[in-house]
Amino acid sequence: MIDCTEAVRRMWAYLEHVLEPTPADELEAHLDSCQRCCGELEFNDRLRAMVAERSPGPEVPGELRAHLEEILRRSAVEPEARS
């Protein structure tokens, strides 16, 4: 099973329905047993919907998107490091 770090890394692709079937299945299996990542997924989904609703402009540039994903990935890893 994948860990939380990998689950967070896959979330945006999952929400955009561009994640390959096997990685998506692995993410869903992780979500079945991880309440924290379920919260992350819900937050990311709501954030994505809110941005899409308020910003009918072009998609987020790849570099900015990668930067935002890295920030989210680091925030998901930091609580684990403190435990």
N, C-alpha and C positions, 0 to 999 in steps of 0.2 A: 504494500500500500504506500502511496505517496505521503510525504509529510506536509505540514502546514505551509512551509516556504514554497514548495512546488505547487501546492494548491493555489496559493495567492498568485503565483506567476502565471498560472493558466486561466485565471478568472476572466480577464477581459476578452480573451479569444473565445472562451466558453459563452460569455454573454452576447458576443457578436455572431455566434453560431459558425465560427470558422475553425474550431478545434476539431482535430481528427477524431474519429470514433473511439479508438482505444484510449487516448489521453482523456477524452471526455468521460468515458466509463470509469477511469481511475479517479478522476476528480469527483464524480458523483458518488463513488464508493467512499471516498474520504469524507465527503459532506454528510453521508449517512451516519458517521460516527463522530463528527467534530462540530460541536455547537459553535465554537468560536469562528471557524471558517464559514459556517452558514451565515453568521452575522456579517462577516466580511463580504460575502457574496451578495447579501441583501443590500448592504450599504452601497457597494459598487453598482448594483443594478439601479438603485434609486438615484445615485449620482449621475449615472449615464442617462437615465430618462430625464432628469431635471435639466441637464446640460443640453440634451437634444431638444427639449421643449422650449428652452429660452434662447437657443442659438441655432437658428435655421441656416447658418452660414456653412462654409466648407468644413470638412472633417479636420480633426486635430492633426497637425503635421507630425510625421513619424518621430522626429527628434524630441518634440515636446511630449508626445505620448510615451516614448521610452523613458523620459525623465520622470514623468508622473508615475509610471509603473514601478520604477526603481524606488521612489519615495514610498509608495504603498508596500512594496516588498520589504523594505527596511523597517517600516513601522510594524509589520507583521512579525518580523524576526526579533525585534528588540524585546518584547515582553517575554519571549522564550528564553532569551539570554539571561534575563534577570532571575529566572526560576532556579 
